[in-house]
Amino acid sequence: MWVYYARVAKTRPLCATIVSKGRIRVNRQPTSKPHAKLRVGDVVTLPPLSPGEDVRVWRVLDLGERRGPAKEASQLYEIVREEPKKLAS
């Protein structure tokens, strides 16, 4: 499961739950299937998972074969849209 390999959440069941609720989009289309096929070049839109977090948009660079360290996981995608800068108070 790519979402797990990319370290979106800590556990595989939590990743499956996020996908099952239809909160993740692949190429702008909502998906509720944790086993949905991804291809290199697909754009994945991830919802905010914690307060203060913004929507993340990533382009798939590699499908990965395992859940590795964070540095390895970051090589599976490139950021298409970054979080907006927070205004200083």
C-alpha positions as CSV (number, residue, x, y, z in Angstrom):
1,M,0.0,0.0,0.0
2,W,1.7,3.2,-1.3
3,V,0.1,5.5,1.3
4,Y,1.7,3.3,4.1
5,Y,5.1,3.2,2.3
6,A,5.1,7.0,1.9
7,R,4.5,7.2,5.7
8,V,1.3,9.2,5.6
9,A,0.2,7.5,8.8
10,K,2.0,5.3,11.4
11,T,0.1,2.1,10.8
12,R,-1.1,0.1,7.9
13,P,-4.7,-0.1,9.3
14,L,-4.8,3.6,9.9
15,C,-3.7,4.2,6.3
16,A,-6.4,1.8,5.1
17,T,-9.0,3.7,7.2
18,I,-8.0,7.0,5.7
19,V,-8.4,5.7,2.2
20,S,-11.6,3.7,3.0
21,K,-13.3,6.9,4.1
22,G,-12.7,8.4,0.6
23,R,-10.5,11.2,2.0
24,I,-7.7,10.6,-0.6
25,R,-7.9,11.5,-4.2
26,V,-5.9,10.0,-7.1
27,N,-5.8,12.3,-10.1
28,R,-8.7,14.3,-8.7
29,Q,-10.9,11.3,-8.3
30,P,-11.9,10.2,-4.8
31,T,-11.0,6.7,-4.0
32,S,-12.2,4.5,-1.2
33,K,-10.3,1.4,-2.1
34,P,-7.0,0.8,-0.2
35,H,-5.9,-1.5,-3.0
36,A,-6.4,1.1,-5.7
37,K,-3.7,0.9,-8.4
38,L,-1.2,3.8,-8.5
39,R,1.1,4.5,-11.4
40,V,4.2,6.7,-11.5
41,G,3.1,10.2,-12.4
42,D,-0.3,10.0,-10.7
43,V,-1.2,12.9,-8.4
44,V,-2.3,12.1,-4.9
45,T,-4.2,14.6,-2.8
46,L,-4.1,14.0,0.9
47,P,-6.4,15.6,3.5
48,P,-5.2,17.4,6.6
49,L,-4.6,14.6,9.2
50,S,-4.0,16.9,12.2
51,P,-5.2,20.4,13.2
52,G,-3.2,23.1,11.6
53,E,-2.1,20.9,8.7
54,D,-3.1,21.8,5.1
55,V,-4.0,19.6,2.1
56,R,-1.0,18.0,0.6
57,V,-0.7,17.3,-3.1
58,W,2.0,14.9,-4.2
59,R,3.1,13.4,-7.6
60,V,4.1,9.7,-7.4
61,L,7.8,9.2,-8.4
62,D,8.2,5.5,-7.4
63,L,5.8,2.8,-6.0
64,G,8.2,1.5,-3.4
65,E,8.5,-2.1,-2.2
66,R,8.6,-1.6,1.6
67,R,8.1,0.9,4.3
68,G,11.6,2.3,4.9
69,P,12.9,5.3,6.8
70,A,11.5,8.8,6.3
71,K,14.3,9.7,3.9
72,E,13.5,6.7,1.7
73,A,9.8,7.4,1.9
74,S,10.3,11.0,0.7
75,Q,11.8,9.7,-2.5
76,L,8.5,8.1,-3.5
77,Y,6.9,11.5,-4.2
78,E,7.5,15.1,-5.1
79,I,5.5,17.9,-3.6
80,V,3.2,19.6,-6.2
81,R,1.7,22.0,-3.8
82,E,3.2,23.1,-0.5
83,E,1.4,24.3,2.6
84,P,0.8,28.0,2.6
85,K,3.1,30.0,4.9
86,K,1.7,30.8,8.3
87,L,1.4,34.5,9.1
88,A,3.5,35.6,12.0
89,S,1.4,37.1,14.8
